Amino acid sequence: MTPCFEDIVRRYDEISHGPIAHTALKRYLRHRHPMIGVDQVLKHNFDDGWLHAVRAVSSSHPAFEGHFEDAAIYPGTSLAQDIIQLGIVLFLGTTRPLEGEGPQQEMTAVASMKLEMGHPVPPGSLIDIAVWRTDGKGAHAIGFDFEARVRGFDMYGKPNRYGLTFRPAMTGHAELIRVKRKVYDGIGF
């Protein structure tokens, strides 16, 4: 059975392999501060191919310096990058770590990403993000679905006083591939 946001966030506690703290996430990611966009994986199960993470959107995030002064919102591009990083954690956790050095060093690259943005995310929000594997080619590629929702936002599927309902902050599908760094020679790496 394919998991979904509700299963992962609300019902999979008994089959979780536990949290992955922020510092431990650096085993999976080459990103470092200020580019690391993952606060903590709350629970995961790499055997079943899913994880649940949280992202605290602080008003001190550099994106808020210009996005927007009169009504700040967390940029969708930043949320997409956060999700890609979680996809990398899922990819490497369900396959194997990156290997090699120099031009033979392996990297992860985004092969495709299709996403839909729902409501804006204001500073001060806590975002629950669920990511689950949908397909792949062994250790060479992964396809995954994702959904991000603001915790405590009660307008998902239930109308507000104006009769409006809201979709999750972001949903979609992405594919990541494992490549050798030498593939990018000539582009400036």
C-alpha positions in Angstrom: 0.0 0.0 0.0 1.3 3.4 -0.9 1.6 5.8 2.0 0.3 9.3 2.1 0.8 12.4 4.3 -1.8 11.4 6.8 -0.4 7.9 7.2 3.2 9.1 7.6 2.5 12.1 9.9 -0.3 10.7 12.0 -0.3 6.9 11.9 3.2 5.4 11.3 4.6 5.8 14.8 4.7 2.1 15.5 6.8 1.3 12.4 9.1 4.3 12.7 12.9 3.8 13.1 12.9 7.1 15.1 14.2 10.6 14.5 17.3 11.8 12.8 18.6 14.9 14.5 19.9 18.0 12.6 23.6 17.2 13.1 23.1 13.6 12.1 21.4 14.7 8.8 24.8 16.0 7.7 25.8 12.4 7.0 23.3 12.5 4.1 23.7 16.1 2.9 26.5 18.1 1.5 24.6 21.3 2.3 25.8 23.3 5.2 24.6 26.4 7.0 22.9 28.6 5.8 21.8 26.3 2.9 20.7 23.3 4.9 16.9 23.5 4.9 16.0 20.6 7.2 15.6 21.1 10.9 14.9 17.5 11.9 13.5 14.2 10.7 10.9 13.4 13.3 10.4 9.8 12.2 11.5 7.6 9.3 11.5 4.1 7.9 14.0 3.6 5.1 13.0 0.0 4.7 9.5 1.1 3.8 10.8 4.2 2.0 9.3 7.2 3.9 10.1 10.0 6.3 8.4 12.8 8.2 10.4 16.0 8.8 9.7 19.4 10.3 10.8 22.8 9.1 10.6 25.9 11.4 10.2 29.0 9.3 11.9 31.7 11.3 11.3 35.4 10.6 15.1 35.8 10.8 15.5 33.7 7.6 17.4 35.8 5.0 14.6 35.4 2.4 12.3 37.6 4.5 14.6 40.6 4.0 13.0 41.1 0.6 10.1 38.7 0.3 7.9 40.8 1.0 8.0 43.8 3.3 4.3 44.3 3.7 3.2 40.6 3.8 6.2 38.3 4.3 5.9 34.7 2.9 8.4 31.9 2.7 9.5 31.5 -0.9 8.2 28.5 -2.7 11.7 28.0 -4.1 13.0 27.7 -0.6 10.4 25.1 0.4 11.1 23.2 -2.8 14.8 23.1 -1.9 13.9 21.9 1.6 11.9 19.0 0.0 14.8 18.1 -2.4 17.1 17.9 0.6 14.7 15.5 2.3 14.5 13.5 -1.0 18.3 13.2 -0.9 18.1 11.9 2.7 15.4 9.3 1.6 17.4 8.4 -1.5 20.7 7.8 0.3 19.0 6.2 3.3 17.1 3.7 1.2 20.1 2.9 -1.1 23.7 3.7 0.0 25.9 6.7 0.8 27.6 8.7 -1.9 31.1 7.4 -2.9 34.3 8.6 -4.5 36.6 11.6 -4.5 37.5 14.3 -7.1 36.0 13.8 -10.5 34.8 10.3 -9.5 32.9 11.7 -6.5 29.2 10.9 -6.7 26.5 13.6 -6.4 22.8 13.7 -6.4 21.0 15.8 -9.0 17.4 16.6 -9.6 16.2 14.9 -12.8 12.7 16.3 -12.6 10.3 18.0 -10.2 6.6 18.7 -10.6 5.0 20.6 -7.8 1.8 22.4 -6.9 1.8 25.3 -4.5 -1.2 25.8 -2.2 -1.4 28.6 0.4 1.5 31.0 1.3 3.6 30.2 4.4 4.1 33.1 6.7 7.1 33.5 9.1 6.6 31.7 12.4 5.1 28.6 10.8 6.0 25.1 11.6 5.8 22.9 8.4 5.3 19.1 8.5 6.8 17.5 5.4 6.1 13.9 4.4 8.3 12.3 1.7 7.7 8.8 0.4 9.4 6.7 -2.3 7.3 5.8 -5.3 9.8 4.2 -7.7 13.4 4.0 -8.5 16.2 2.3 -10.4 18.2 0.6 -7.6 20.9 2.9 -6.2 20.9 5.0 -9.4 17.6 6.9 -9.2 14.6 7.5 -7.0 11.1 8.9 -7.6 9.2 10.2 -4.6 6.0 12.1 -3.7 5.8 14.8 -1.1 3.4 17.0 0.8 4.1 20.0 3.1 1.5 21.4 5.4 1.6 24.1 8.0 1.0 22.6 11.5 -2.1 23.9 13.1 -3.6 25.4 9.9 -7.1 24.1 10.1 -8.3 25.2 6.6 -7.3 22.1 4.7 -10.5 20.7 3.3 -12.7 22.8 5.6 -13.9 26.3 4.5 -12.9 29.5 6.2 -15.4 32.3 7.0 -15.4 33.3 3.3 -16.1 29.7 2.1 -12.5 29.1 0.9 -10.6 25.9 1.5 -6.9 25.6 1.0 -4.6 23.0 -0.6 -1.4 22.0 1.3 1.4 24.5 1.1 3.2 22.2 -1.5 2.6 18.8 -3.1 4.2 17.0 -5.9 6.6 14.4 -7.3 10.3 14.5 -7.9 13.1 12.3 -9.3 16.7 12.3 -8.2 19.6 10.6 -9.8 23.1 9.7 -8.7 25.9 11.0 -11.0 29.6 11.3 -11.0 31.0 14.8 -10.6 32.9 14.5 -13.9 29.6 14.7 -15.7 29.6 18.4 -14.8 33.2 19.2 -15.9 33.1 22.2 -18.1 30.2 23.8 -16.3 32.5 25.4 -13.8 32.7 22.8 -11.0 
